[in-house]
Amino acid sequence: MINIKVVINVLGLLVALSGALMLAGLPFSWYHDSRDQWAILAASGLTIATGVVAWRATHNADRTAIGKRDGYLIVTLGWVVMSLFGALPFVFSGAIPNYTDAFFETMSGFTTTGASVLNDIESISEGILFWRSMTHWIGGMGIIVLSIAILPILGIGGMQLFIAEVPGPTPDKIHPRVKETAKRLWVIYVMLTLAETALLMLGDMSLFDALNHSMATMATGGFSTRQDSITSFSPYIQYVIAVFMFLAGVNFALHYFALKTRYERIWGNEEFKFYSAVVLIVTLILTVGLIINHNHPIEQAFRDSLFTTLTIVTTTGFVTADYEVWVTPLLFMVFILMFTGGSSGSTGGGIKMVRLLIIIKNGLVELKRLIHPRAVIPVRLNNRAVPSNIVSNILAFFVLYLLIFLVSSLFMTIIGLDFLSAMGSVIASLGNIGPGLGDVGPTDNYATIPHAGKWFLSFLMLLGRLELFTVLVLSTPTYWGK
């Protein structure tokens, strides 16, 4: 049975924590005299108070263990309630007065999607913009992963939460204790964020802009402080962000091995090699295409191709070029990239490279079995046989992902979107990419989407961020049964 008291208790802590993090933007509010301090303080105070009340009301809950069912419910509801309260600074400050739009922007932030409804980002105050970027940074590594490093101190176990938050097929466990794993991941996350901030400031970015873009990059989110995203920044800054997008799309366990100089674990990782190969090959194809079809200078063609490939593959969503004006074959290649995603164990969304690699390997194995029907030929990854149940899980995930994409695209056309915009908005939300196609392309946003569509796309963001099963399992009678 589900331990409702424990669920409420943990959610209360998460809400209170998110309320406290809202205050991080206050120094920028005071420095720039942006006059959003009271809105931030009011939103933070209400959020913290609600969280503390929920936590105290259930303080006598049995916190000795959290079951798997509890974990799935906490993770899913955690994103929802944090988005519900996280929208308050936008509403209270008047930056996004409509609650539906504010919730959409917040869910987009926490799920690191980067889809926005803002038409004039530069007019938004610094404190609110910083909170907007903070939602990315919190969601990037996962507020649940952060919390499991803290909750055990309060007597709440974390293993089930880690399983629910990172449901990828081949999670690398850096340390046998989940609390230590979470700490190591967060140390790496912070180090990379600070390193990028320093490099961006060397390119004449202000501290405020550098911090915001670094948080968005490492979270593979894509919220920028500029309406034109990264387009107006220098080539140096674009290259720095491209490098860190690539790093953010790598399994964070490999960053840990790099710090420990265990490079053989990196070079021998098939997913990393596949991820790198996809980025390199697609970048070269797009570069040649831009030179031949659009007469781009070689360096600009390479830079736009590299940046676009990385921003789509890693599901970051920053923009330096309007890929919708490219010739159809190049645009179609970008569309295909929207069905990929970063590595497992990265902050990226999407299907994930390891799943695509195993699907390809399984297809090749099936061809061999046609020739040798009696042979036992397992699917291998990193020289180890992949259990058949994991292969089946990946195939089911892929089919379900495509089915959700098709049905959701149909729904979006029913509420008024054209064919291209419907498909673009759905894959951009489900894959946590941000910019899509048509009316939600790289030079547009989601402001014109009907309210029903915004709530539906918010659900798709959550579904994609938690990799389908974590959310969908809550809709099954088995989950709620004894």
C-alpha positions as CSV (number, residue, x, y, z in Angstrom):
1,M,0.0,0.0,0.0
2,I,1.1,3.6,-0.6
3,N,2.2,5.4,2.5
4,I,0.3,8.7,2.0
5,K,1.8,10.3,5.1
6,V,5.4,9.8,3.9
7,V,4.4,11.0,0.4
8,I,3.0,14.3,1.8
9,N,5.9,14.6,4.2
10,V,8.5,14.4,1.5
11,L,6.5,16.6,-0.9
12,G,6.3,19.2,1.9
13,L,10.1,19.2,2.2
14,L,10.5,19.6,-1.6
15,V,8.1,22.5,-1.7
16,A,9.8,24.2,1.2
17,L,13.2,23.7,-0.4
18,S,12.0,25.2,-3.8
19,G,10.6,28.1,-1.9
20,A,13.9,28.8,-0.3
21,L,15.7,28.6,-3.6
22,M,13.4,31.3,-5.0
23,L,15.4,33.7,-2.8
24,A,18.5,33.1,-4.9
25,G,17.6,35.8,-7.3
26,L,17.2,38.6,-4.6
27,P,20.8,39.8,-4.8
28,F,20.4,40.5,-8.5
29,S,17.0,42.2,-7.8
30,W,18.6,44.5,-5.3
31,Y,21.7,45.2,-7.4
32,H,19.7,46.1,-10.5
33,D,16.9,47.7,-8.5
34,S,14.4,45.7,-10.5
35,R,11.7,46.1,-7.9
36,D,10.6,42.5,-8.0
37,Q,11.8,41.8,-4.4
38,W,8.4,41.8,-2.8
39,A,6.9,39.5,-5.4
40,I,9.8,37.0,-4.8
41,L,9.6,37.3,-1.1
42,A,5.8,36.8,-1.1
43,A,6.0,33.8,-3.4
44,S,8.9,32.3,-1.4
45,G,7.2,32.9,1.9
46,L,3.9,31.3,0.8
47,T,5.7,28.3,-0.7
48,I,7.9,27.7,2.3
49,A,5.0,28.1,4.7
50,T,2.9,25.6,2.7
51,G,5.8,23.1,2.6
52,V,6.6,23.4,6.3
53,V,2.9,22.9,7.2
54,A,2.6,19.8,5.1
55,W,5.9,18.5,6.6
56,R,5.0,19.2,10.2
57,A,1.5,17.8,9.8
58,T,3.0,14.4,8.8
59,H,6.1,14.5,11.0
60,N,5.0,11.3,12.8
61,A,4.9,9.3,9.5
62,D,6.9,6.1,9.4
63,R,9.9,7.2,7.5
64,T,12.0,4.1,7.9
65,A,11.5,3.1,4.3
66,I,10.0,4.4,1.1
67,G,8.5,1.7,-1.2
68,K,8.8,1.7,-4.9
69,R,5.2,2.8,-5.3
70,D,5.8,5.7,-2.9
71,G,8.9,6.6,-5.0
72,Y,7.1,6.9,-8.3
73,L,4.3,9.0,-6.7
74,I,6.7,11.3,-4.9
75,V,8.8,11.9,-8.1
76,T,5.8,12.6,-10.3
77,L,3.9,14.7,-7.8
78,G,7.2,16.4,-6.9
79,W,7.5,17.9,-10.4
80,V,3.8,18.9,-10.4
81,V,3.6,20.7,-7.0
82,M,7.0,22.4,-7.5
83,S,5.7,23.8,-10.8
84,L,2.4,24.8,-9.2
85,F,4.3,26.9,-6.6
86,G,7.2,27.8,-8.8
87,A,4.8,29.7,-11.1
88,L,4.0,32.2,-8.2
89,P,7.0,34.5,-8.7
90,F,5.9,35.0,-12.4
91,V,2.3,35.7,-11.4
92,F,3.1,37.9,-8.3
93,S,5.6,40.1,-10.2
94,G,3.3,40.5,-13.2
95,A,6.0,39.1,-15.6
96,I,3.5,36.4,-16.6
97,P,0.1,37.4,-15.1
98,N,-1.8,34.5,-16.6
99,Y,-1.4,31.4,-14.3
100,T,-1.7,28.9,-17.2
101,D,1.2,30.6,-19.0
102,A,3.2,30.9,-15.7
103,F,2.7,27.2,-15.0
104,F,3.7,26.3,-18.6
105,E,6.9,28.4,-18.2
106,T,7.7,26.8,-14.9
107,M,7.0,23.2,-15.9
108,S,9.1,23.9,-19.0
109,G,11.9,25.1,-16.6
110,F,11.8,22.2,-14.1
111,T,11.6,19.6,-16.9
112,T,14.5,21.4,-18.7
113,T,12.4,21.8,-21.9
114,G,13.0,25.5,-22.5
115,A,9.7,26.2,-24.3
116,S,8.7,29.7,-23.5
117,V,5.6,32.0,-23.8
118,L,7.6,35.2,-23.3
119,N,7.6,37.7,-26.2
120,D,9.9,40.2,-24.6
121,I,12.4,38.5,-22.3
122,E,14.6,41.6,-22.0
123,S,11.8,43.4,-20.2
124,I,11.6,40.8,-17.4
125,S,13.3,41.8,-14.2
126,E,16.6,40.2,-13.2
127,G,15.3,38.5,-10.1
128,I,12.5,36.7,-12.0
129,L,14.9,35.8,-14.9
130,F,17.3,34.2,-12.4
131,W,14.5,32.2,-10.9
132,R,13.5,31.1,-14.4
133,S,17.0,29.8,-15.0
134,M,17.1,28.3,-11.5
135,T,14.1,26.1,-12.4
136,H,16.3,24.7,-15.2
137,W,19.3,24.1,-12.9
138,I,17.2,22.4,-10.2
139,G,15.4,20.2,-12.6
140,G,18.5,19.4,-14.6
141,M,20.1,17.0,-12.2
142,G,16.7,16.5,-10.5
143,I,15.4,17.9,-7.3
144,I,14.8,14.4,-6.2
145,V,18.4,13.4,-6.6
146,L,19.4,16.5,-4.7
147,S,17.0,15.6,-1.9
148,I,18.1,12.0,-1.4
149,A,21.4,13.4,-0.3
150,I,19.6,15.2,2.5
151,L,16.5,13.2,3.3
152,P,18.4,10.2,4.8
153,I,19.6,12.5,7.6
154,L,15.9,12.9,8.5
155,G,15.4,9.2,8.5
156,I,14.0,8.8,5.0
157,G,15.6,6.3,2.7
158,G,16.5,7.3,-0.9
159,M,17.1,4.3,-3.0
160,Q,13.6,4.1,-4.4
161,L,13.6,7.7,-5.3
162,F,16.8,7.3,-7.2
163,I,15.4,4.4,-9.2
164,A,12.3,6.4,-10.0
165,E,14.2,9.6,-11.0
166,V,16.8,7.8,-13.2
167,P,14.8,5.0,-14.9
168,G,17.3,4.6,-17.7
169,P,18.1,1.1,-18.9
170,T,21.8,1.0,-17.7
171,P,22.3,3.4,-14.8
172,D,25.9,3.6,-13.6
173,K,26.1,3.6,-9.8
174,I,29.2,5.5,-8.9
175,H,29.0,4.7,-5.2
176,P,27.1,1.9,-3.4
177,R,25.2,4.4,-1.3
178,V,22.7,6.5,-3.1
179,K,23.4,9.5,-0.9
180,E,27.0,9.5,-1.8
181,T,26.1,9.1,-5.5
182,A,23.9,12.1,-5.4
183,K,26.6,14.2,-3.7
184,R,29.2,13.2,-6.3
185,L,26.8,14.0,-9.2
186,W,26.0,17.4,-7.7
187,V,29.7,18.3,-7.1
188,I,30.4,17.6,-10.8
189,Y,27.3,19.5,-11.8
190,V,28.4,22.6,-9.8
191,M,32.0,22.4,-11.0
192,L,31.0,22.3,-14.7
193,T,28.5,25.2,-14.1
194,L,31.1,27.4,-12.5
195,A,33.7,26.5,-15.1
196,E,31.3,27.5,-17.9
197,T,30.4,30.7,-16.1
198,A,34.1,31.7,-15.9
199,L,34.7,31.0,-19.6
200,L,31.7,32.9,-20.6
201,M,32.7,35.9,-18.6
202,L,36.1,35.8,-20.4
203,G,34.0,36.4,-23.6
204,D,32.7,39.7,-22.1
205,M,29.5,38.2,-20.8
206,S,28.2,39.8,-17.6
207,L,28.2,37.7,-14.5
208,F,24.3,37.7,-14.6
209,D,24.2,36.5,-18.2
210,A,27.0,34.0,-17.7
211,L,25.3,32.4,-14.7
212,N,21.9,32.2,-16.4
213,H,23.3,30.6,-19.5
214,S,25.6,28.2,-17.7
215,M,22.7,27.0,-15.6
216,A,20.6,26.5,-18.7
217,T,23.4,24.8,-20.6
218,M,24.3,22.3,-17.9
219,A,20.6,21.5,-17.3
220,T,20.2,21.2,-21.1
221,G,17.3,23.6,-20.7
222,G,17.8,26.5,-23.1
223,F,16.2,29.5,-21.3
224,S,18.2,32.6,-22.3
225,T,18.2,36.2,-21.0
226,R,17.9,37.4,-24.7
227,Q,14.9,37.1,-26.9
228,D,17.1,35.9,-29.8
229,S,18.7,33.3,-27.6
230,I,22.4,32.9,-28.4
231,T,22.3,34.5,-31.9
232,S,23.6,37.9,-31.0
233,F,26.5,36.6,-28.9
234,S,30.1,36.2,-30.2
235,P,31.4,33.1,-32.0
236,Y,33.6,32.5,-28.9
237,I,30.6,32.3,-26.6
238,Q,28.7,30.1,-29.0
239,Y,31.6,27.7,-29.1
240,V,32.0,27.7,-25.3
241,I,28.3,26.9,-24.9
242,A,28.5,24.2,-27.6
243,V,31.4,22.5,-25.7
244,F,29.4,22.5,-22.5
245,M,26.2,21.3,-24.2
246,F,28.2,18.3,-25.4
247,L,29.5,17.7,-21.9
248,A,26.0,18.0,-20.4
249,G,24.8,15.4,-22.9
250,V,27.3,12.9,-21.6
251,N,26.6,10.4,-18.8
252,F,27.6,12.1,-15.6
253,A,29.2,8.9,-14.4
254,L,31.8,9.3,-17.2
255,H,32.6,12.8,-15.8
256,Y,33.3,11.1,-12.5
257,F,35.6,8.6,-14.1
258,A,37.4,11.4,-15.9
259,L,38.1,13.1,-12.6
260,K,39.5,9.8,-11.3
261,T,41.6,9.5,-14.5
262,R,39.9,6.2,-15.4
263,Y,39.8,7.1,-19.0
264,E,39.5,3.5,-20.2
265,R,35.9,3.6,-18.8
266,I,35.2,6.5,-21.1
267,W,36.8,5.3,-24.3
268,G,35.3,1.8,-23.8
269,N,31.8,3.1,-23.4
270,E,29.8,2.3,-26.5
271,E,27.1,4.9,-25.8
272,F,29.7,7.7,-25.5
273,K,31.2,6.6,-28.9
274,F,27.8,6.4,-30.5
275,Y,26.8,9.8,-29.1
276,S,30.1,11.4,-30.3
277,A,29.8,9.8,-33.8
278,V,26.2,11.0,-34.2
279,V,27.2,14.6,-33.3
280,L,30.3,14.5,-35.6
281,I,28.6,12.9,-38.7
282,V,25.5,15.1,-38.6
283,T,27.6,18.2,-38.0
284,L,29.7,17.5,-41.1
285,I,26.6,16.7,-43.3
286,L,24.9,19.9,-42.2
287,T,28.1,21.9,-42.7
288,V,28.4,20.7,-46.3
289,G,24.7,21.3,-46.9
290,L,24.9,24.9,-45.7
291,I,27.9,25.6,-47.8
292,I,26.5,24.2,-51.0
293,N,22.8,25.2,-50.6
294,H,23.1,28.5,-48.7
295,N,26.6,29.8,-49.6
296,H,27.5,30.1,-45.9
297,P,31.2,30.8,-45.1
298,I,32.9,27.6,-44.0
299,E,33.4,28.7,-40.3
300,Q,29.9,30.0,-39.9
301,A,28.5,26.9,-41.6
302,F,30.4,24.6,-39.3
303,R,29.5,26.7,-36.2
304,D,25.8,26.8,-37.0
305,S,25.8,23.1,-37.8
306,L,27.7,22.1,-34.7
307,F,25.5,24.3,-32.4
308,T,22.2,23.2,-34.0
309,T,23.2,19.5,-33.8
310,L,24.2,19.7,-30.2
311,T,21.3,21.9,-29.1
312,I,18.8,19.4,-30.6
313,V,20.6,16.1,-29.7
314,T,21.2,17.2,-26.1
315,T,17.7,18.7,-26.0
316,T,19.1,22.0,-24.8
317,G,17.1,24.3,-27.1
318,F,19.4,27.3,-27.5
319,V,19.3,28.9,-31.0
320,T,22.0,30.5,-33.2
321,A,20.4,29.8,-36.6
322,D,16.9,29.5,-38.0
323,Y,17.0,25.9,-39.3
324,E,13.5,26.3,-40.7
325,V,14.8,28.3,-43.6
326,W,17.3,25.6,-44.5
327,V,16.6,23.4,-47.5
328,T,14.2,20.5,-46.9
329,P,16.7,17.7,-46.5
330,L,18.6,19.6,-43.8
331,L,15.4,20.6,-42.0
332,F,14.3,16.9,-42.1
333,M,17.6,15.8,-40.6
334,V,17.0,18.3,-37.7
335,F,13.5,16.8,-37.3
336,I,15.0,13.3,-37.1
337,L,17.5,14.5,-34.4
338,M,14.5,15.5,-32.3
339,F,13.9,11.8,-31.8
340,T,17.4,11.1,-30.3
341,G,18.4,12.7,-27.0
342,G,21.4,12.7,-24.8
343,S,23.2,9.9,-23.0
344,S,21.6,7.9,-20.2
345,G,22.6,9.5,-16.9
346,S,22.9,13.0,-18.5
347,T,20.6,16.0,-18.0
348,G,19.3,15.6,-21.5
349,G,15.9,14.4,-22.4
350,G,14.6,12.5,-25.4
351,I,14.7,8.8,-26.2
352,K,18.4,8.6,-25.1
353,M,21.4,7.3,-27.2
354,V,21.7,4.1,-25.3
355,R,18.2,3.0,-26.2
356,L,18.7,3.8,-29.9
357,L,22.0,1.9,-29.8
358,I,20.4,-1.2,-28.3
359,I,17.5,-1.0,-30.8
360,I,20.0,-0.9,-33.7
361,K,22.0,-3.8,-32.1
362,N,18.9,-5.8,-31.6
363,G,17.9,-5.3,-35.2
364,L,21.3,-6.6,-36.3
365,V,21.0,-9.6,-34.0
366,E,17.6,-10.5,-35.4
367,L,19.1,-10.6,-38.9
368,K,21.8,-13.0,-37.7
369,R,19.1,-15.2,-36.1
370,L,17.3,-15.5,-39.4
371,I,20.5,-17.2,-40.8
372,H,21.2,-19.1,-37.6
373,P,17.8,-19.8,-36.0
374,R,19.3,-22.2,-33.4
375,A,22.1,-19.9,-32.2
376,V,21.9,-18.0,-28.9
377,I,23.0,-14.5,-29.9
378,P,22.6,-12.0,-27.1
379,V,22.6,-8.2,-27.6
380,R,25.8,-6.9,-26.2
381,L,26.7,-3.4,-24.8
382,N,30.2,-2.7,-23.5
383,N,31.1,-6.3,-24.0
384,R,28.3,-7.5,-21.7
385,A,25.1,-9.2,-22.6
386,V,22.0,-7.1,-22.2
387,P,19.3,-9.0,-20.4
388,S,16.3,-9.8,-22.6
389,N,13.9,-8.1,-20.3
390,I,15.8,-4.8,-20.7
391,V,15.8,-5.2,-24.5
392,S,12.0,-5.8,-24.3
393,N,11.6,-2.7,-22.1
394,I,13.5,-0.5,-24.5
395,L,11.5,-1.8,-27.5
396,A,8.2,-1.2,-25.6
397,F,9.4,2.3,-24.6
398,F,10.2,3.2,-28.2
399,V,6.9,2.0,-29.5
400,L,5.0,3.8,-26.8
401,Y,7.0,7.0,-27.4
402,L,6.1,7.0,-31.1
403,L,2.4,6.2,-30.3
404,I,2.3,9.0,-27.8
405,F,3.8,11.4,-30.4
406,L,1.2,10.4,-33.0
407,V,-1.8,10.6,-30.7
408,S,-0.6,13.9,-29.2
409,S,0.0,15.4,-32.6
410,L,-3.5,14.5,-33.6
411,F,-4.9,16.2,-30.4
412,M,-3.0,19.3,-31.1
413,T,-4.4,19.5,-34.7
414,I,-7.9,19.1,-33.2
415,I,-7.5,22.2,-31.0
416,G,-6.4,24.3,-33.9
417,L,-2.7,23.9,-34.8
418,D,-1.6,23.2,-38.3
419,F,0.1,19.9,-39.1
420,L,3.7,21.0,-38.9
421,S,3.2,23.1,-35.7
422,A,1.3,20.2,-34.0
423,M,4.1,17.7,-34.7
424,G,6.8,20.3,-33.8
425,S,5.2,21.3,-30.5
426,V,4.6,17.7,-29.4
427,I,8.1,16.3,-30.2
428,A,9.7,19.5,-28.7
429,S,7.7,19.0,-25.5
430,L,7.9,15.2,-25.2
431,G,11.6,15.3,-26.0
432,N,12.2,18.3,-23.7
433,I,13.8,20.2,-26.6
434,G,12.0,23.6,-26.5
435,P,12.0,25.0,-30.0
436,G,10.1,22.9,-32.5
437,L,8.7,23.5,-36.0
438,G,6.1,25.7,-37.5
439,D,4.6,28.2,-35.2
440,V,6.8,27.0,-32.3
441,G,10.0,27.1,-34.4
442,P,13.4,28.5,-33.3
443,T,12.4,32.1,-34.0
444,D,8.9,31.8,-32.4
445,N,7.5,30.7,-29.0
446,Y,4.5,29.0,-27.5
447,A,2.5,32.2,-26.6
448,T,-0.1,31.6,-29.3
449,I,-0.9,27.9,-28.2
450,P,-4.4,27.6,-26.8
451,H,-4.7,27.1,-23.0
452,A,-5.8,23.5,-23.4
453,G,-2.7,22.9,-25.5
454,K,-0.4,24.5,-23.0
455,W,-1.7,22.2,-20.2
456,F,-1.4,19.2,-22.5
457,L,2.1,20.1,-23.6
458,S,3.0,20.6,-19.9
459,F,1.9,17.0,-19.3
460,L,4.0,15.8,-22.2
461,M,7.0,17.7,-20.7
462,L,6.6,15.8,-17.5
463,L,6.0,12.5,-19.3
464,G,9.2,13.0,-21.3
465,R,11.3,14.2,-18.4
466,L,10.5,11.1,-16.3
467,E,10.8,8.8,-19.3
468,L,7.1,7.7,-19.7
469,F,6.8,4.7,-17.4
470,T,7.4,6.6,-14.1
471,V,4.3,8.7,-14.9
472,L,2.2,6.2,-16.8
473,V,2.5,3.5,-14.1
474,L,0.3,5.8,-11.9
475,S,-2.6,5.3,-14.3
476,T,-2.6,1.5,-14.0
477,P,-5.0,-0.4,-11.6
478,T,-2.1,-2.6,-10.6
479,Y,-0.3,0.3,-9.1
480,W,-3.2,1.3,-6.9
481,G,-4.1,-2.3,-5.9
482,K,-2.8,-4.1,-2.9
